[in-house]
């Protein structure tokens, strides 16, 4: 994937990585897949190397991909707390900003010129929190067509151990938080305890490790589950959800899977699964290619759903890899 830097309507910058976007015919029936990373990563999360890159999968399906470094990461302009009103939480501020400013610019730059039909969002962890606000806030005036949402690394109940750890970290009131590399490998990848990813991935831990703004870390750990239904209940596009079997940060069970999906009553189609033998960061695990292949296929189906006018009865599907 290639780096990009895009100037936004408000004068800010958004940086990230994009795949080799093909020259398409006008009104091609393909999605523009926009990826949002989680906390302590940036856009390179989706493009670590050739083996662990969504572009390896998407190119074979002729799907253009744009991985965004969210505000405050990878050279993208940080969010200004007062930009959208001090009453909003961090996720609310950033989700609304992405919907109203960032995604319209990404669509104009990479979607329209290449004839893509609509945007599908692929989001992980804290990125999935923010994407839920973004998609729940989306409307016809947002400035880009939206066809679907894919989330992983998030759930409906936090695991008690990491939740206590977050409280200890936030007690010192830091502006940013940088995780210890060994601790991060344990939380995100279950290393060295389980064989869920290549040990070679530890070579990238330091490079991929980015300071996480305390605001988003506090939100996901203390306030998000108090108000997330306010946005999940307004999601009106198809949803794909993957809950890792060995997610250290979220409770993983069939009941947790069902609870998360029940929070999206307006979604016309939900595909959900427990991704067995996967850690929190599915995209960095042995299951990366299988998961991302299913995500790209779902994104294509979302475009077909939108092109049909959103026709068809609502369906809820669950399963396991």
C-alpha positions as a Markdown table, in Angstrom:
| # | Residue | x | y | z |
|---|---|---|---|---|
| 1 | Unk | 0.0 | 0.0 | 0.0 |
| 2 | Unk | 1.1 | 3.6 | -0.7 |
| 3 | Unk | 1.1 | 6.5 | 1.8 |
| 4 | Unk | -1.2 | 9.5 | 1.2 |
| 5 | Unk | -1.8 | 12.9 | 2.7 |
| 6 | Unk | -5.1 | 14.6 | 2.1 |
| 7 | Unk | -6.0 | 18.2 | 2.9 |
| 8 | Unk | -9.5 | 18.5 | 4.4 |
| 9 | Unk | -12.1 | 21.2 | 4.0 |
| 10 | Unk | -11.3 | 22.6 | 7.5 |
| 11 | Unk | -7.6 | 22.9 | 6.7 |
| 12 | Unk | -6.6 | 19.8 | 8.6 |
| 13 | Unk | -4.8 | 16.8 | 7.2 |
| 14 | Unk | -5.6 | 13.1 | 7.1 |
| 15 | Unk | -2.9 | 10.6 | 6.4 |
| 16 | Unk | -2.9 | 6.9 | 5.7 |
| 17 | Unk | -2.3 | 4.2 | 3.2 |
| 18 | Unk | -4.1 | 3.1 | 0.0 |
| 19 | Unk | -3.9 | 0.1 | -2.2 |
| 20 | Unk | -3.3 | 0.3 | -5.9 |
| 21 | Unk | -6.7 | 1.6 | -6.8 |
| 22 | Unk | -7.7 | 0.3 | -10.2 |
| 23 | Unk | -9.0 | 2.4 | -13.0 |
| 24 | Unk | -12.6 | 1.5 | -13.0 |
| 25 | Unk | -15.6 | 2.2 | -15.3 |
| 26 | Unk | -18.1 | 4.7 | -14.0 |
| 27 | Unk | -20.6 | 3.3 | -11.6 |
| 28 | Unk | -18.6 | 0.1 | -11.0 |
| 29 | Unk | -20.3 | -2.3 | -8.6 |
| 30 | Unk | -17.5 | -2.3 | -6.1 |
| 31 | Unk | -17.0 | -0.7 | -2.6 |
| 32 | Unk | -14.4 | 1.7 | -1.4 |
| 33 | Unk | -13.3 | -0.1 | 1.7 |
| 34 | Unk | -12.2 | 2.4 | 4.4 |
| 35 | Unk | -10.3 | 1.0 | 7.3 |
| 36 | Unk | -10.1 | 2.5 | 10.8 |
| 37 | Unk | -7.4 | 1.2 | 13.2 |
| 38 | Unk | -7.7 | 0.8 | 16.9 |
| 39 | Unk | -5.9 | 2.5 | 19.8 |
| 40 | Unk | -2.1 | 2.5 | 19.8 |
| 41 | Unk | -1.8 | 1.8 | 16.1 |
| 42 | Unk | -2.1 | 3.8 | 12.9 |
| 43 | Unk | -3.0 | 3.0 | 9.3 |
| 44 | Unk | 0.0 | 0.6 | 9.0 |
| 45 | Unk | -2.0 | -1.8 | 11.2 |
| 46 | Unk | -3.7 | -2.9 | 7.9 |
| 47 | Unk | -0.4 | -3.0 | 6.0 |
| 48 | Unk | 2.3 | -4.5 | 8.2 |
| 49 | Unk | 4.0 | -6.4 | 5.4 |
| 50 | Unk | 2.9 | -8.4 | 2.3 |
| 51 | Unk | 1.8 | -11.3 | 4.5 |
| 52 | Unk | -0.2 | -9.2 | 6.8 |
| 53 | Unk | -1.8 | -6.6 | 4.5 |
| 54 | Unk | -5.4 | -6.2 | 3.5 |
| 55 | Unk | -4.2 | -5.2 | 0.0 |
| 56 | Unk | -3.0 | -8.7 | -0.6 |
| 57 | Unk | -6.6 | -9.8 | -0.4 |
| 58 | Unk | -8.4 | -6.8 | -1.8 |
| 59 | Unk | -6.3 | -6.6 | -5.0 |
| 60 | Unk | -7.4 | -10.1 | -6.1 |
| 61 | Unk | -11.0 | -8.9 | -5.7 |
| 62 | Unk | -10.4 | -5.6 | -7.5 |
| 63 | Unk | -11.5 | -3.7 | -4.3 |
| 64 | Unk | -9.8 | -0.3 | -3.6 |
| 65 | Unk | -8.8 | 0.1 | 0.1 |
| 66 | Unk | -8.0 | 3.3 | 2.0 |
| 67 | Unk | -6.6 | 2.8 | 5.6 |
| 68 | Unk | -6.9 | 6.1 | 7.5 |
| 69 | Unk | -4.7 | 7.2 | 10.4 |
| 70 | Unk | -7.3 | 8.6 | 12.7 |
| 71 | Unk | -7.0 | 12.1 | 14.0 |
| 72 | Unk | -3.9 | 12.4 | 16.3 |
| 73 | Unk | -2.2 | 9.4 | 14.7 |
| 74 | Unk | 0.4 | 9.0 | 11.9 |
| 75 | Unk | 0.5 | 12.7 | 10.9 |
| 76 | Unk | -3.3 | 13.2 | 10.8 |
| 77 | Unk | -4.3 | 16.5 | 12.5 |
| 78 | Unk | -5.5 | 15.9 | 16.1 |
| 79 | Unk | -9.0 | 16.6 | 17.1 |
| 80 | Unk | -9.8 | 19.9 | 18.7 |
| 81 | Unk | -12.0 | 19.2 | 21.7 |
| 82 | Unk | -14.2 | 22.2 | 21.2 |
| 83 | Unk | -14.7 | 21.6 | 17.5 |
| 84 | Unk | -18.0 | 19.8 | 17.9 |
| 85 | Unk | -19.0 | 20.9 | 21.3 |
| 86 | Unk | -17.6 | 20.1 | 24.8 |
| 87 | Unk | -20.6 | 18.0 | 25.7 |
| 88 | Unk | -19.6 | 15.2 | 23.4 |
| 89 | Unk | -17.3 | 12.4 | 24.5 |
| 90 | Unk | -14.0 | 11.7 | 22.6 |
| 91 | Unk | -15.7 | 9.0 | 20.4 |
| 92 | Unk | -18.7 | 11.3 | 19.7 |
| 93 | Unk | -16.4 | 14.1 | 18.6 |
| 94 | Unk | -14.3 | 12.0 | 16.4 |
| 95 | Unk | -17.1 | 9.9 | 14.9 |
| 96 | Unk | -19.0 | 13.0 | 13.9 |
| 97 | Unk | -15.9 | 14.6 | 12.5 |
| 98 | Unk | -15.1 | 11.6 | 10.4 |
| 99 | Unk | -18.6 | 11.5 | 9.0 |
| 100 | Unk | -18.9 | 15.2 | 8.3 |
| 101 | Unk | -15.3 | 16.1 | 7.2 |
| 102 | Unk | -12.9 | 13.2 | 6.7 |
| 103 | Unk | -15.1 | 10.6 | 4.8 |
| 104 | Unk | -16.5 | 13.2 | 2.3 |
| 105 | Unk | -12.9 | 14.1 | 1.4 |
| 106 | Unk | -11.8 | 10.5 | 1.1 |
| 107 | Unk | -14.8 | 9.7 | -1.1 |
| 108 | Unk | -14.2 | 12.7 | -3.3 |
| 109 | Unk | -10.5 | 11.8 | -3.7 |
| 110 | Unk | -10.6 | 8.0 | -4.0 |
| 111 | Unk | -14.2 | 7.0 | -4.5 |
| 112 | Unk | -15.8 | 9.1 | -7.2 |
| 113 | Unk | -12.8 | 9.3 | -9.6 |
| 114 | Unk | -12.6 | 5.6 | -9.6 |
| 115 | Unk | -16.3 | 4.9 | -10.0 |
| 116 | Unk | -16.8 | 3.1 | -6.7 |
| 117 | Unk | -20.4 | 2.6 | -5.7 |
| 118 | Unk | -20.3 | 3.3 | -2.0 |
| 119 | Unk | -18.2 | 3.2 | 1.1 |
| 120 | Unk | -17.9 | 0.2 | 3.5 |
| 121 | Unk | -16.2 | 0.8 | 6.8 |
| 122 | Unk | -13.9 | -1.9 | 8.3 |
| 123 | Unk | -13.0 | -0.9 | 11.9 |
| 124 | Unk | -11.1 | -2.5 | 14.8 |
| 125 | Unk | -11.3 | -2.0 | 18.5 |
| 126 | Unk | -11.4 | 1.7 | 19.4 |
| 127 | Unk | -11.8 | 2.4 | 15.7 |
| 128 | Unk | -15.0 | 0.3 | 15.9 |
| 129 | Unk | -16.3 | 2.4 | 18.7 |
| 130 | Unk | -15.7 | 5.6 | 16.7 |
| 131 | Unk | -17.1 | 3.9 | 13.5 |
| 132 | Unk | -20.3 | 3.1 | 15.3 |
| 133 | Unk | -20.8 | 6.8 | 16.2 |
| 134 | Unk | -19.9 | 7.7 | 12.6 |
| 135 | Unk | -22.3 | 5.2 | 11.0 |
| 136 | Unk | -25.0 | 6.0 | 13.5 |
| 137 | Unk | -24.6 | 9.7 | 12.7 |
| 138 | Unk | -24.6 | 9.2 | 8.9 |
| 139 | Unk | -27.4 | 10.6 | 6.8 |
| 140 | Unk | -28.1 | 11.7 | 3.3 |
| 141 | Unk | -26.3 | 15.1 | 3.9 |
| 142 | Unk | -23.1 | 13.4 | 5.0 |
| 143 | Unk | -21.5 | 13.8 | 1.6 |
| 144 | Unk | -20.7 | 10.1 | 0.8 |
| 145 | Unk | -22.8 | 7.0 | 0.1 |
| 146 | Unk | -22.5 | 4.3 | 2.8 |
| 147 | Unk | -23.2 | 0.6 | 2.3 |
| 148 | Unk | -21.9 | -1.3 | 5.3 |
| 149 | Unk | -20.1 | -1.6 | 8.5 |
| 150 | Unk | -17.6 | -4.3 | 9.7 |
| 151 | Unk | -16.4 | -4.4 | 13.3 |
| 152 | Unk | -14.0 | -6.5 | 15.4 |
| 153 | Unk | -12.0 | -6.1 | 18.6 |
| 154 | Unk | -15.0 | -4.7 | 20.4 |
| 155 | Unk | -17.9 | -6.1 | 22.4 |
| 156 | Unk | -20.7 | -5.6 | 24.8 |
| 157 | Unk | -18.8 | -6.4 | 28.0 |
| 158 | Unk | -15.3 | -5.5 | 29.0 |
| 159 | Unk | -13.0 | -8.1 | 30.6 |
| 160 | Unk | -12.4 | -7.3 | 34.3 |
| 161 | Unk | -8.6 | -7.6 | 34.3 |
| 162 | Unk | -7.8 | -5.1 | 31.6 |
| 163 | Unk | -10.5 | -2.8 | 32.9 |
| 164 | Unk | -8.7 | -2.6 | 36.2 |
| 165 | Unk | -5.5 | -2.0 | 34.4 |
| 166 | Unk | -7.0 | 0.9 | 32.5 |
| 167 | Unk | -8.2 | 2.4 | 35.8 |
| 168 | Unk | -4.6 | 2.3 | 37.1 |
| 169 | Unk | -3.2 | 3.9 | 34.0 |
| 170 | Unk | -5.8 | 6.7 | 33.9 |
| 171 | Unk | -5.3 | 7.5 | 37.5 |
| 172 | Unk | -2.2 | 9.5 | 36.7 |
| 173 | Unk | -4.2 | 11.7 | 34.2 |
| 174 | Unk | -1.8 | 11.3 | 31.2 |
| 175 | Unk | -2.4 | 13.1 | 27.9 |
| 176 | Unk | -1.2 | 10.1 | 26.0 |
| 177 | Unk | -0.4 | 6.5 | 26.9 |
| 178 | Unk | 2.4 | 4.4 | 25.4 |
| 179 | Unk | 2.0 | 0.7 | 26.1 |
| 180 | Unk | 5.0 | -1.5 | 27.1 |
| 181 | Unk | 5.8 | -3.7 | 24.2 |
| 182 | Unk | 5.8 | -7.0 | 26.2 |
| 183 | Unk | 2.5 | -6.1 | 27.8 |
| 184 | Unk | 1.0 | -5.1 | 24.4 |
| 185 | Unk | 2.0 | -8.4 | 22.8 |
| 186 | Unk | 0.2 | -10.2 | 25.6 |
| 187 | Unk | -2.9 | -8.1 | 25.4 |
| 188 | Unk | -3.3 | -7.9 | 21.7 |
| 189 | Unk | -1.7 | -11.1 | 20.5 |
| 190 | Unk | -1.7 | -13.5 | 23.4 |
| 191 | Unk | 2.1 | -13.8 | 23.1 |
| 192 | Unk | 3.9 | -15.8 | 24.3 |
| 193 | Unk | 1.2 | -17.9 | 25.9 |
| 194 | Unk | -0.7 | -19.0 | 22.8 |
| 195 | Unk | 0.2 | -19.8 | 19.2 |
| 196 | Unk | -2.3 | -17.4 | 17.6 |
| 197 | Unk | 0.2 | -15.5 | 15.4 |
| 198 | Unk | 3.7 | -15.8 | 14.1 |
| 199 | Unk | 6.5 | -15.0 | 16.6 |
| 200 | Unk | 7.9 | -12.8 | 13.8 |
| 201 | Unk | 5.1 | -10.3 | 14.5 |
| 202 | Unk | 7.0 | -9.3 | 17.7 |
| 203 | Unk | 9.6 | -7.7 | 15.4 |
| 204 | Unk | 6.9 | -5.1 | 14.4 |
| 205 | Unk | 5.6 | -4.4 | 17.8 |
| 206 | Unk | 7.8 | -1.4 | 18.6 |
| 207 | Unk | 7.3 | 0.1 | 15.1 |
| 208 | Unk | 3.5 | -0.3 | 15.2 |
| 209 | Unk | 3.2 | 1.0 | 18.8 |
| 210 | Unk | 1.9 | 4.5 | 18.8 |
| 211 | Unk | 0.9 | 6.8 | 21.7 |
| 212 | Unk | -2.8 | 6.6 | 22.4 |
| 213 | Unk | -4.7 | 9.8 | 23.3 |
| 214 | Unk | -6.0 | 9.4 | 26.8 |
| 215 | Unk | -9.4 | 10.7 | 25.8 |
| 216 | Unk | -10.2 | 7.7 | 23.6 |
| 217 | Unk | -8.7 | 5.2 | 26.1 |
| 218 | Unk | -10.8 | 6.7 | 28.8 |
| 219 | Unk | -13.9 | 6.6 | 26.7 |
| 220 | Unk | -13.7 | 3.0 | 25.6 |
| 221 | Unk | -13.0 | 1.9 | 29.2 |
| 222 | Unk | -15.3 | 4.1 | 31.3 |
| 223 | Unk | -18.2 | 5.7 | 29.3 |
| 224 | Unk | -18.7 | 4.0 | 26.0 |
| 225 | Unk | -20.9 | 1.1 | 27.1 |
| 226 | Unk | -23.2 | 3.7 | 28.9 |
| 227 | Unk | -24.3 | 5.4 | 25.6 |
| 228 | Unk | -23.3 | 3.2 | 22.7 |
| 229 | Unk | -26.9 | 2.1 | 22.0 |
| 230 | Unk | -27.7 | 5.7 | 21.2 |
| 231 | Unk | -25.6 | 5.1 | 18.0 |
| 232 | Unk | -25.8 | 1.4 | 17.3 |
| 233 | Unk | -29.6 | 1.6 | 17.3 |
| 234 | Unk | -29.4 | 4.1 | 14.4 |
| 235 | Unk | -27.1 | 1.9 | 12.1 |
| 236 | Unk | -29.2 | 1.2 | 9.0 |
| 237 | Unk | -26.7 | -0.6 | 6.9 |
| 238 | Unk | -25.6 | -4.3 | 6.9 |
| 239 | Unk | -23.2 | -5.3 | 9.7 |
| 240 | Unk | -20.5 | -7.9 | 9.9 |
| 241 | Unk | -19.1 | -8.6 | 13.4 |
| 242 | Unk | -16.2 | -10.8 | 14.5 |
| 243 | Unk | -15.6 | -11.6 | 18.2 |
| 244 | Unk | -12.2 | -13.2 | 18.8 |
| 245 | Unk | -12.2 | -16.4 | 20.9 |
| 246 | Unk | -9.2 | -15.2 | 22.8 |
| 247 | Unk | -9.9 | -11.4 | 23.0 |
| 248 | Unk | -8.1 | -10.3 | 26.2 |
| 249 | Unk | -10.1 | -7.0 | 26.4 |
| 250 | Unk | -13.7 | -8.2 | 25.8 |
| 251 | Unk | -15.7 | -11.0 | 27.1 |
| 252 | Unk | -16.0 | -13.7 | 24.4 |
| 253 | Unk | -19.0 | -16.1 | 24.4 |
| 254 | Unk | -22.0 | -16.9 | 22.4 |
| 255 | Unk | -24.1 | -14.8 | 24.8 |
| 256 | Unk | -21.7 | -11.8 | 24.3 |
| 257 | Unk | -21.9 | -12.3 | 20.5 |
| 258 | Unk | -25.7 | -12.2 | 20.6 |
| 259 | Unk | -25.8 | -9.2 | 23.0 |
| 260 | Unk | -23.6 | -7.2 | 20.6 |
| 261 | Unk | -25.7 | -8.0 | 17.6 |
| 262 | Unk | -29.0 | -7.2 | 19.4 |
| 263 | Unk | -27.7 | -3.6 | 19.8 |
| 264 | Unk | -28.2 | -3.1 | 16.0 |
| 265 | Unk | -32.0 | -3.6 | 15.5 |
| 266 | Unk | -32.1 | -1.3 | 12.4 |
| 267 | Unk | -29.4 | -3.2 | 10.5 |
| 268 | Unk | -31.1 | -5.1 | 7.6 |
| 269 | Unk | -28.5 | -7.9 | 7.7 |
| 270 | Unk | -26.1 | -9.0 | 10.4 |
| 271 | Unk | -23.4 | -11.6 | 10.0 |
| 272 | Unk | -21.6 | -12.5 | 13.2 |
| 273 | Unk | -19.1 | -15.1 | 14.3 |
| 274 | Unk | -16.7 | -16.1 | 17.0 |
| 275 | Unk | -13.4 | -16.2 | 15.3 |
| 276 | Unk | -11.8 | -19.2 | 16.9 |
| 277 | Unk | -8.1 | -19.3 | 17.7 |
| 278 | Unk | -7.9 | -15.5 | 17.2 |
| 279 | Unk | -6.5 | -12.9 | 19.6 |
| 280 | Unk | -7.8 | -9.3 | 20.0 |
| 281 | Unk | -5.9 | -8.2 | 16.8 |
| 282 | Unk | -7.3 | -10.7 | 14.3 |
| 283 | Unk | -5.6 | -8.8 | 11.4 |
| 284 | Unk | -2.2 | -9.5 | 12.9 |
| 285 | Unk | -2.9 | -13.2 | 13.6 |
| 286 | Unk | -2.9 | -16.5 | 11.8 |
| 287 | Unk | -6.5 | -15.8 | 11.0 |
| 288 | Unk | -5.7 | -12.6 | 9.2 |
| 289 | Unk | -6.1 | -13.8 | 5.6 |
| 290 | Unk | -9.3 | -15.8 | 6.3 |
| 291 | Unk | -10.9 | -12.9 | 8.2 |
| 292 | Unk | -10.0 | -10.2 | 5.7 |
| 293 | Unk | -11.1 | -12.4 | 2.8 |
| 294 | Unk | -14.6 | -12.6 | 4.4 |
| 295 | Unk | -14.6 | -8.9 | 5.1 |
| 296 | Unk | -13.8 | -8.0 | 1.5 |
| 297 | Unk | -16.6 | -10.5 | 0.3 |
| 298 | Unk | -19.0 | -8.9 | 2.7 |
| 299 | Unk | -18.1 | -5.4 | 1.5 |
| 300 | Unk | -18.9 | -6.5 | -2.0 |
| 301 | Unk | -22.3 | -7.9 | -0.9 |
| 302 | Unk | -23.1 | -4.6 | 0.8 |
| 303 | Unk | -22.7 | -2.8 | -2.5 |
| 304 | Unk | -25.0 | -5.3 | -4.2 |
| 305 | Unk | -27.5 | -4.7 | -1.3 |
| 306 | Unk | -27.3 | -1.0 | -1.8 |
| 307 | Unk | -27.6 | -1.2 | -5.6 |
| 308 | Unk | -30.8 | -3.2 | -5.2 |
| 309 | Unk | -32.3 | -0.4 | -3.2 |
| 310 | Unk | -31.7 | -2.1 | 0.1 |
| 311 | Unk | -34.4 | -4.6 | -0.9 |
| 312 | Unk | -34.9 | -7.9 | 0.9 |
| 313 | Unk | -36.0 | -9.1 | 4.3 |
| 314 | Unk | -33.8 | -8.5 | 7.3 |
| 315 | Unk | -31.6 | -11.5 | 8.2 |
| 316 | Unk | -29.4 | -12.3 | 11.2 |
| 317 | Unk | -26.7 | -14.9 | 10.6 |
| 318 | Unk | -24.2 | -16.2 | 13.1 |
| 319 | Unk | -21.5 | -18.8 | 12.9 |
| 320 | Unk | -17.9 | -19.6 | 13.5 |
| 321 | Unk | -14.9 | -20.0 | 11.3 |
